[in-house]
Amino acid sequence: MKLGNLVQIIRLNNSAKTGSEADHHSVLFNTYSKIFVRTRQRQRIPVDSLDSINSASNSNDIIENLGNEHIESSKVTRLRELNLDFALDFGTGPPPEELLTIPRFGVWSFRNDDGTRNLASPDCFWQVYTGDHVTGVVLERLTGTGESVTPIWKGYLKTIRGSYSRNLDQALSACASWPAQACIRIRNGGVESSTVDRTVARPGSYRGPSNLQMLVFLVKTLKRRIETFYRLLFRYTSWNVGVVHAPISAFLTSSFKPTIRWLPQSRKGHIQADPFGRSDGHRVTVLFERLDYLHRKGMICAVEVEDDASFGEPKVVMELPVHMSYPFLFEYAGETYCVPETNQAREISIYRALEFPTRWIKVGHLLDNVRAIDATVFQHDNRWWLTFTDREKGGDANLYLWYAPDLWGPWEAHPLNPVKTDIRSSRPGGTPFEYEGQLYRPAQDCSKTGGGKIVLNRVGRLTPTEFQEEPVAIVAPYADTPYQDGLHTLSAAGDYTLIDAKRFRFVPSGLLTNIVRGLRKLKS
């Protein structure tokens, strides 16, 4: 599907800026950038989204030496004749004011902004320098004289705090498809209404790092790499499953303090996480991932939780040659189904219970050729919806959305995929639910650590052409429990809610495995 034609407009750099207004970089930064950053970027390949735009077909579509302050009248005429929909500006300073009014939907520009600091130069550097956990990028429309902007698309990524070049690289990769996505939104009639009355002042560029700051930066990044390697060697992550006798909607209230009954911790160093369940009113049957820490392969287990807080003996109910986790459980047409994560198999498979919870049969797959993480299936407004993140396309930051008229398909990708880029609230983290007429979607905040906490998003728009949600509540690890270092599942089971949480500790038996994993990560 082609969205339009590409026209190249080349304008001169703004050489009039001097002194404190210029974007000066130190000798050390320039040397570092030349060796580690530019070499890496030359190895980049085009993204799929560029296939939706035709290249300029002849030299008449290339307009050079446009200038920075004013445009020659002949070039203004030529630009108007092109009937541009938008212009994408990669310049460092404001474009000529005449250009802002020529494209139908204005002039767009990318900006690095983490939402707390207006750090524009060099892109994605200062988040690494200061140790911020989140790096933000904005696609915005320049308005007025180019000194104010209207946001069009925003994305928030986990800062790669040990490498500026990799942090910049991931930001460039993440935002490459945004202009095409904005075009699709325009075609669907949504872009203008979603950004109206949101004009803000455009921040100015900051000076690049000094030589002293570069020395501090190099020490900081080296220190972080050593710390990361140390954690990989000596830190063991222990997850466990908890049961709360309260509906999932109770977690929308910030003052809610649940009483949590924890599953007995395995003595064999197993990780127990990703709980989903079904309640018959007197007991809860919980399906969860059990992972052997030494062999790093998960299987699905089941356990009965009685009203008197007693637990049955966990039993393995599903096991494959590949890793299994996140056994998303739901009922449909009188049957119980499970959609476990099996991303190594490159499919989203679906199982039906022959005898719940011990006997299951694979009845098909919803999608194939995808490394989906934490696939979540639900019904809303007479459609089936499927959400997940993709290990190969943005990891935990990009949310992908599919829809179908029936559970068995045909499934169609949402035209705005990824519908959201936000490391703080994209990856699914439990059961979507409705409360007082509103749809809520639990998601994981992975900005500081994988599965750091749960964010409850209120879904405002969910249609085959639109998606919008906003965070309304946070469920963080509880300080009065043994598991205070993370929480990444919140699932409904009747009048019960199932959670999981983690803690970090040292386990000598896992040291050898950690050494192997650490060496592999260091090489990558």
C-alpha positions as CSV (number, residue, x, y, z in Angstrom):
1,M,0.0,0.0,0.0
2,K,1.5,3.3,-1.1
3,L,0.7,6.4,0.9
4,G,2.2,9.0,-1.5
5,N,5.2,10.4,-3.3
6,L,8.4,11.6,-1.7
7,V,9.7,15.1,-2.5
8,Q,13.2,16.1,-1.4
9,I,13.6,19.7,-0.1
10,I,17.1,20.6,0.8
11,R,17.7,23.8,2.9
12,L,20.9,25.3,4.0
13,N,22.2,25.0,7.6
14,N,21.7,28.0,9.8
15,S,25.2,29.5,9.8
16,A,24.0,32.6,11.5
17,K,23.9,31.1,14.9
18,T,27.1,31.7,16.9
19,G,28.2,31.6,20.5
20,S,25.8,30.3,23.1
21,E,23.1,29.7,20.5
22,A,25.2,27.3,18.5
23,D,25.2,23.6,19.2
24,H,28.9,23.2,20.1
25,H,30.4,19.8,20.7
26,S,33.7,19.1,22.4
27,V,36.7,17.4,20.7
28,L,36.2,14.3,22.8
29,F,32.5,14.1,21.9
30,N,33.2,14.6,18.2
31,T,35.9,11.9,18.3
32,Y,33.7,9.5,20.3
33,S,30.8,10.1,17.9
34,K,33.0,9.5,14.8
35,I,34.3,6.2,16.2
36,F,31.3,4.7,18.0
37,V,28.2,6.4,16.7
38,R,28.5,7.3,13.0
39,T,30.1,4.0,12.1
40,R,27.2,2.1,13.7
41,Q,24.6,4.2,12.0
42,R,26.2,3.6,8.5
43,Q,25.3,-0.1,9.1
44,R,21.6,0.7,9.4
45,I,19.1,-0.7,6.9
46,P,15.8,0.8,5.7
47,V,12.7,0.1,7.7
48,D,9.6,-1.5,6.3
49,S,7.6,1.7,6.5
50,L,9.7,3.3,3.8
51,D,8.1,0.9,1.3
52,S,4.9,2.8,1.7
53,I,6.4,6.0,0.2
54,N,7.5,6.3,-3.4
55,S,10.9,7.9,-4.0
56,A,11.3,11.0,-6.1
57,S,10.9,10.1,-9.7
58,N,12.8,12.9,-11.4
59,S,15.0,15.9,-10.7
60,N,12.1,18.3,-10.7
61,D,11.0,16.8,-7.4
62,I,14.2,17.9,-5.7
63,I,14.3,21.5,-4.5
64,E,17.7,22.5,-3.3
65,N,19.2,25.5,-1.4
66,L,15.9,26.5,0.1
67,G,17.6,28.7,2.7
68,N,16.7,29.2,6.3
69,E,15.1,32.6,6.7
70,H,13.3,33.3,3.4
71,I,12.4,31.3,0.3
72,E,12.7,32.7,-3.2
73,S,9.3,33.4,-4.7
74,S,9.9,31.0,-7.6
75,K,10.6,28.2,-5.1
76,V,7.5,29.1,-3.1
77,T,5.5,28.8,-6.3
78,R,7.1,25.5,-7.1
79,L,6.4,24.1,-3.6
80,R,2.7,25.1,-3.8
81,E,2.5,23.4,-7.2
82,L,3.6,20.1,-5.6
83,N,0.5,20.1,-3.4
84,L,2.4,18.8,-0.4
85,D,0.6,17.0,2.4
86,F,3.5,17.5,4.9
87,A,7.2,18.2,5.0
88,L,9.5,16.4,7.3
89,D,12.2,18.7,8.6
90,F,15.6,17.4,9.8
91,G,17.2,20.8,10.2
92,T,18.7,22.0,13.5
93,G,17.0,25.4,13.5
94,P,13.5,26.8,12.7
95,P,12.6,26.5,9.0
96,P,11.6,29.4,6.8
97,E,8.3,30.8,8.0
98,E,6.8,30.6,4.5
99,L,7.4,26.8,4.4
100,L,5.2,26.2,7.5
101,T,2.0,27.2,5.7
102,I,2.6,25.4,2.4
103,P,2.0,21.7,3.2
104,R,-1.6,20.9,3.9
105,F,-0.7,19.3,7.3
106,G,2.3,21.4,8.1
107,V,6.0,20.8,8.7
108,W,6.9,18.0,11.0
109,S,10.1,17.4,13.0
110,F,11.5,14.9,15.4
111,R,12.7,15.9,18.8
112,N,14.4,14.1,21.6
113,D,12.6,14.8,24.9
114,D,12.1,12.6,27.9
115,G,9.2,14.6,29.2
116,T,11.1,16.1,32.2
117,R,14.0,17.9,30.6
118,N,14.1,19.8,27.3
119,L,17.4,18.2,26.3
120,A,17.6,18.5,22.5
121,S,21.3,18.2,21.7
122,P,22.9,15.8,21.2
123,D,19.9,13.5,20.7
124,C,19.6,10.8,23.4
125,F,22.9,11.6,25.0
126,W,21.9,13.4,28.2
127,Q,19.5,10.6,29.3
128,V,22.5,8.3,29.3
129,Y,24.7,10.9,31.0
130,T,22.3,11.6,33.8
131,G,21.2,7.9,34.2
132,D,17.5,8.5,33.3
133,H,15.5,5.3,32.9
134,V,13.4,6.7,30.0
135,T,14.3,8.3,26.7
136,G,11.5,10.1,25.0
137,V,11.1,11.0,21.3
138,V,8.4,13.3,19.8
139,L,7.2,13.8,16.3
140,E,5.7,17.3,16.3
141,R,4.2,19.8,13.9
142,L,6.0,23.2,13.8
143,T,3.6,26.1,14.1
144,G,3.8,29.9,14.3
145,T,7.3,31.0,13.3
146,G,8.7,27.5,13.9
147,E,9.3,28.2,17.6
148,S,6.2,26.4,18.9
149,V,5.0,22.9,18.2
150,T,2.0,20.6,18.3
151,P,2.8,17.0,19.3
152,I,1.7,14.4,16.8
153,W,3.2,11.2,18.1
154,K,5.2,10.4,21.2
155,G,7.3,7.4,22.3
156,Y,9.2,6.5,25.4
157,L,12.0,3.9,25.4
158,K,14.1,2.3,28.1
159,T,17.4,4.2,28.2
160,I,20.4,2.0,27.4
161,R,22.4,3.5,30.1
162,G,25.7,1.8,29.2
163,S,25.8,2.9,25.6
164,Y,25.0,6.3,24.0
165,S,25.3,4.8,20.4
166,R,22.9,2.0,21.2
167,N,20.5,4.4,22.9
168,L,20.5,6.7,19.9
169,D,20.2,3.7,17.5
170,Q,17.0,2.4,19.2
171,A,15.4,5.8,19.2
172,L,16.0,6.3,15.5
173,S,14.6,2.8,14.8
174,A,11.6,3.3,17.0
175,C,10.5,6.6,15.4
176,A,11.2,5.8,11.7
177,S,7.7,4.5,11.1
178,W,5.9,7.4,12.8
179,P,5.4,9.7,9.8
180,A,3.7,6.8,7.9
181,Q,1.6,6.1,11.0
182,A,0.6,9.7,11.2
183,C,-0.4,9.6,7.5
184,I,-2.6,6.6,8.2
185,R,-4.2,8.5,11.1
186,I,-4.8,11.5,8.8
187,R,-6.4,9.3,6.2
188,N,-8.7,8.0,8.9
189,G,-9.6,11.5,10.0
190,G,-7.9,11.4,13.4
191,V,-4.7,13.3,13.4
192,E,-6.0,16.9,13.6
193,S,-8.6,16.2,16.3
194,S,-6.1,14.4,18.4
195,T,-3.6,17.3,18.5
196,V,-5.8,20.4,18.4
197,D,-5.2,23.1,21.1
198,R,-2.0,21.4,22.3
199,T,0.6,23.9,21.0
200,V,3.6,24.4,23.3
201,A,6.8,26.3,23.1
202,R,9.6,24.6,21.2
203,P,12.6,24.2,23.5
204,G,15.9,25.5,22.2
205,S,19.0,23.3,21.6
206,Y,21.5,22.9,24.5
207,R,25.2,23.0,24.2
208,G,26.9,19.6,23.6
209,P,28.9,18.0,26.4
210,S,32.3,19.6,27.3
211,N,35.5,17.6,27.4
212,L,35.2,17.3,31.2
213,Q,31.6,16.1,30.9
214,M,32.7,13.5,28.3
215,L,35.3,12.2,30.7
216,V,32.6,11.9,33.4
217,F,30.3,10.2,30.8
218,L,32.9,7.6,29.9
219,V,33.5,6.8,33.6
220,K,29.8,6.5,34.2
221,T,29.1,4.2,31.3
222,L,32.1,1.9,32.2
223,K,30.8,1.8,35.8
224,R,27.3,0.8,34.7
225,R,28.6,-1.9,32.4
226,I,30.6,-3.4,35.3
227,E,27.5,-3.1,37.6
228,T,25.4,-4.9,35.0
229,F,27.9,-7.7,34.6
230,Y,28.1,-8.0,38.4
231,R,24.3,-8.3,38.7
232,L,24.2,-10.9,36.0
233,L,26.8,-13.0,37.8
234,F,25.5,-12.8,41.4
235,R,21.9,-11.7,41.4
236,Y,19.1,-14.2,41.3
237,T,15.5,-13.1,40.6
238,S,12.9,-14.9,42.6
239,W,9.3,-14.6,41.5
240,N,6.2,-15.9,43.4
241,V,2.5,-16.0,42.9
242,G,0.0,-14.3,45.3
243,V,-3.8,-14.5,45.8
244,V,-5.9,-11.6,46.8
245,H,-9.6,-12.0,47.9
246,A,-10.8,-8.9,46.1
247,P,-12.0,-8.1,42.6
248,I,-9.5,-6.7,40.2
249,S,-11.3,-3.3,40.1
250,A,-10.3,-2.7,43.7
251,F,-6.8,-2.0,42.5
252,L,-8.0,1.2,40.7
253,T,-8.2,2.8,44.2
254,S,-4.8,4.0,45.3
255,S,-5.6,3.5,49.0
256,F,-6.4,-0.2,48.5
257,K,-4.0,-2.4,50.6
258,P,-4.6,-6.0,49.8
259,T,-4.0,-9.0,52.0
260,I,-1.8,-11.4,49.9
261,R,-1.5,-15.1,50.3
262,W,1.7,-16.3,48.7
263,L,2.2,-19.6,47.1
264,P,4.8,-21.7,49.0
265,Q,8.2,-21.0,47.5
266,S,9.7,-23.8,45.6
267,R,12.8,-25.3,47.3
268,K,14.4,-26.2,43.9
269,G,15.1,-22.6,42.8
270,H,12.0,-22.4,40.6
271,I,10.5,-19.1,39.5
272,Q,6.7,-19.0,39.8
273,A,5.1,-16.2,37.9
274,D,2.4,-15.1,35.4
275,P,-0.7,-16.4,37.3
276,F,-4.2,-16.7,35.6
277,G,-7.1,-18.5,37.2
278,R,-10.7,-19.6,37.4
279,S,-12.9,-19.5,40.5
280,D,-15.9,-21.7,41.3
281,G,-16.8,-19.5,44.3
282,H,-15.1,-21.7,46.9
283,R,-11.6,-22.2,45.5
284,V,-9.4,-20.8,42.8
285,T,-7.6,-22.9,40.3
286,V,-4.4,-21.0,39.3
287,L,-2.3,-21.6,36.2
288,F,1.2,-20.2,36.3
289,E,4.6,-20.4,34.8
290,R,7.2,-22.4,36.6
291,L,10.7,-21.9,35.4
292,D,13.8,-23.9,36.2
293,Y,16.4,-21.2,36.9
294,L,19.3,-23.4,35.9
295,H,17.9,-24.5,32.5
296,R,15.9,-21.4,31.8
297,K,12.9,-23.3,30.4
298,G,9.4,-22.6,31.6
299,M,6.3,-24.9,31.8
300,I,2.7,-24.4,32.9
301,C,1.6,-25.6,36.3
302,A,-1.7,-25.6,38.1
303,V,-2.5,-25.3,41.8
304,E,-5.7,-25.3,43.8
305,V,-6.2,-22.5,46.4
306,E,-8.9,-23.2,49.0
307,D,-11.0,-20.7,50.9
308,D,-9.2,-21.5,54.1
309,A,-5.9,-20.2,52.5
310,S,-4.5,-23.7,52.0
311,F,-2.7,-24.6,48.8
312,G,-2.7,-27.9,47.0
313,E,0.4,-29.4,45.4
314,P,1.3,-27.7,42.1
315,K,1.2,-30.0,39.1
316,V,2.7,-29.6,35.6
317,V,-0.2,-29.4,33.1
318,M,1.5,-28.1,29.9
319,E,5.1,-28.6,28.7
320,L,6.7,-28.1,25.3
321,P,10.2,-28.4,23.9
322,V,10.2,-24.5,23.9
323,H,9.8,-22.1,26.8
324,M,6.2,-21.5,28.0
325,S,4.9,-18.7,30.2
326,Y,1.9,-16.3,30.6
327,P,-0.9,-18.9,30.4
328,F,-3.7,-16.4,29.5
329,L,-6.9,-18.0,30.5
330,F,-10.5,-17.2,29.4
331,E,-13.8,-18.8,28.8
332,Y,-15.9,-18.8,25.6
333,A,-19.0,-20.6,24.4
334,G,-18.9,-22.9,27.5
335,E,-15.3,-23.9,27.0
336,T,-12.1,-23.0,28.8
337,Y,-9.2,-21.8,26.7
338,C,-5.5,-20.9,27.3
339,V,-3.2,-18.9,25.2
340,P,0.3,-19.5,26.6
341,E,3.3,-17.5,25.5
342,T,5.5,-19.7,23.2
343,N,7.4,-17.0,21.3
344,Q,10.3,-19.3,20.5
345,A,7.8,-21.3,18.4
346,R,7.0,-18.1,16.5
347,E,3.3,-18.5,16.9
348,I,0.4,-17.5,19.2
349,S,-1.2,-20.9,19.9
350,I,-4.5,-21.6,21.6
351,Y,-5.4,-24.7,23.8
352,R,-8.8,-26.0,24.9
353,A,-9.3,-27.8,28.2
354,L,-10.4,-31.4,27.9
355,E,-10.4,-31.7,31.7
356,F,-9.6,-28.5,33.5
357,P,-6.9,-27.9,34.6
358,T,-4.9,-31.1,33.9
359,R,-5.7,-32.1,30.2
360,W,-5.3,-29.7,27.3
361,I,-5.4,-30.0,23.5
362,K,-4.0,-27.6,21.0
363,V,-6.8,-26.4,18.8
364,G,-5.0,-24.0,16.5
365,H,-3.1,-20.8,16.5
366,L,-4.3,-17.2,16.3
367,L,-1.1,-15.8,14.5
368,D,2.0,-17.3,13.2
369,N,5.5,-16.1,12.3
370,V,5.6,-13.7,15.2
371,R,7.6,-13.7,18.5
372,A,4.7,-12.4,20.5
373,I,5.3,-11.6,24.2
374,D,2.4,-11.9,26.7
375,A,-0.4,-12.3,24.1
376,T,-3.7,-11.2,25.7
377,V,-7.1,-12.0,24.1
378,F,-10.4,-10.2,25.0
379,Q,-13.8,-9.2,23.7
380,H,-15.0,-5.6,23.4
381,D,-17.7,-3.9,21.4
382,N,-18.6,-7.1,19.5
383,R,-15.0,-7.8,18.4
384,W,-12.2,-9.9,19.5
385,W,-8.9,-8.1,20.3
386,L,-5.4,-9.4,20.7
387,T,-2.6,-7.4,22.2
388,F,1.1,-8.2,22.6
389,T,4.6,-6.9,22.3
390,D,7.1,-8.4,19.9
391,R,10.5,-9.6,20.9
392,E,11.9,-8.8,17.4
393,K,10.1,-5.4,17.0
394,G,10.7,-3.0,19.8
395,G,10.7,-5.5,22.7
396,D,8.6,-4.3,25.7
397,A,8.1,-0.8,24.3
398,N,5.9,-1.4,21.3
399,L,2.3,-2.5,21.7
400,Y,0.8,-4.4,18.8
401,L,-3.0,-4.8,18.3
402,W,-5.0,-7.2,16.2
403,Y,-8.7,-7.6,15.9
404,A,-11.2,-10.1,14.5
405,P,-15.0,-10.7,14.2
406,D,-14.6,-14.1,15.9
407,L,-12.1,-15.8,18.1
408,W,-11.1,-18.0,15.1
409,G,-10.5,-15.0,12.8
410,P,-9.8,-13.8,10.4
411,W,-7.4,-11.7,12.4
412,E,-6.3,-8.3,11.0
413,A,-3.4,-6.1,12.1
414,H,-4.4,-2.7,13.3
415,P,-3.3,-0.1,10.7
416,L,-1.5,2.0,13.4
417,N,0.7,-0.8,14.6
418,P,2.6,-0.4,16.8
419,V,-0.3,1.5,18.3
420,K,1.8,2.7,21.2
421,T,5.5,3.1,22.0
422,D,6.0,3.4,25.8
423,I,8.3,1.2,27.9
424,R,6.3,2.3,30.9
425,S,2.9,0.9,29.9
426,S,2.8,-1.1,26.7
427,R,3.6,-4.8,27.5
428,P,0.4,-6.6,28.6
429,G,0.3,-7.5,32.3
430,G,-2.9,-9.4,33.0
431,T,-6.7,-9.5,32.4
432,P,-8.4,-6.5,30.7
433,F,-11.6,-5.7,32.5
434,E,-14.6,-3.4,32.4
435,Y,-15.6,-1.3,35.4
436,E,-18.4,1.3,35.5
437,G,-18.6,1.2,31.7
438,Q,-14.9,1.8,31.1
439,L,-12.4,-0.7,29.7
440,Y,-9.1,-1.0,31.6
441,R,-5.9,-2.8,30.4
442,P,-3.2,-3.8,32.9
443,A,0.3,-3.3,31.5
444,Q,3.8,-3.6,32.7
445,D,6.2,-0.7,33.5
446,C,9.6,-2.1,32.4
447,S,11.5,1.2,32.5
448,K,13.6,0.5,35.5
449,T,13.5,-3.3,35.6
450,G,11.6,-6.0,33.7
451,G,8.2,-6.1,35.3
452,G,8.8,-3.3,37.7
453,K,5.1,-2.5,38.4
454,I,1.7,-2.7,36.9
455,V,0.0,0.3,35.2
456,L,-3.8,0.3,34.8
457,N,-4.6,2.0,31.5
458,R,-8.1,3.3,30.8
459,V,-8.8,2.7,27.1
460,G,-10.5,5.7,25.6
461,R,-10.7,4.6,21.9
462,L,-10.5,1.1,20.6
463,T,-11.7,0.7,17.0
464,P,-10.3,-0.9,13.8
465,T,-8.8,2.5,13.0
466,E,-8.1,4.2,16.4
467,F,-6.4,3.4,19.7
468,Q,-6.0,5.6,22.7
469,E,-5.4,4.9,26.4
470,E,-4.1,6.7,29.4
471,P,-2.7,5.5,32.7
472,V,-5.0,6.0,35.7
473,A,-3.5,3.8,38.4
474,I,-0.3,2.2,39.4
475,V,0.1,-1.1,41.3
476,A,3.7,-1.1,42.7
477,P,5.3,-3.8,44.9
478,Y,4.1,-3.8,48.4
479,A,6.7,-2.9,51.1
480,D,5.2,-5.2,53.7
481,T,5.7,-8.4,51.6
482,P,8.9,-10.5,51.0
483,Y,8.7,-9.5,47.3
484,Q,9.5,-5.8,47.0
485,D,11.5,-5.5,43.7
486,G,8.9,-5.9,41.0
487,L,5.3,-6.8,40.2
488,H,4.1,-7.7,36.6
489,T,0.8,-9.5,36.6
490,L,-2.7,-8.6,37.7
491,S,-5.4,-11.0,36.6
492,A,-9.0,-11.6,37.5
493,A,-10.5,-14.8,38.7
494,G,-14.1,-14.1,39.8
495,D,-14.0,-12.3,43.2
496,Y,-10.2,-13.0,43.4
497,T,-7.2,-11.3,41.9
498,L,-4.0,-13.0,41.2
499,I,-0.6,-11.2,41.2
500,D,3.0,-12.0,41.1
501,A,6.0,-10.2,42.5
502,K,9.8,-10.6,42.7
503,R,12.8,-10.1,44.9
504,F,16.5,-10.1,44.2
505,R,18.8,-12.5,46.1
506,F,22.0,-14.4,45.8
507,V,21.8,-18.1,45.1
508,P,25.1,-20.0,44.9
509,S,23.6,-22.8,42.8
510,G,22.8,-20.4,40.0
511,L,26.2,-18.8,39.8
512,L,27.5,-21.0,37.0
513,T,24.4,-20.3,34.9
514,N,24.7,-16.6,35.6
515,I,28.4,-16.6,34.4
516,V,27.5,-18.2,31.1
517,R,24.5,-15.8,30.6
518,G,26.7,-12.8,31.6
519,L,29.4,-13.7,29.1
520,R,26.9,-14.1,26.3
521,K,25.3,-10.7,27.1
522,L,28.7,-9.0,27.3
523,K,29.6,-10.3,23.8
524,S,26.4,-9.0,22.4
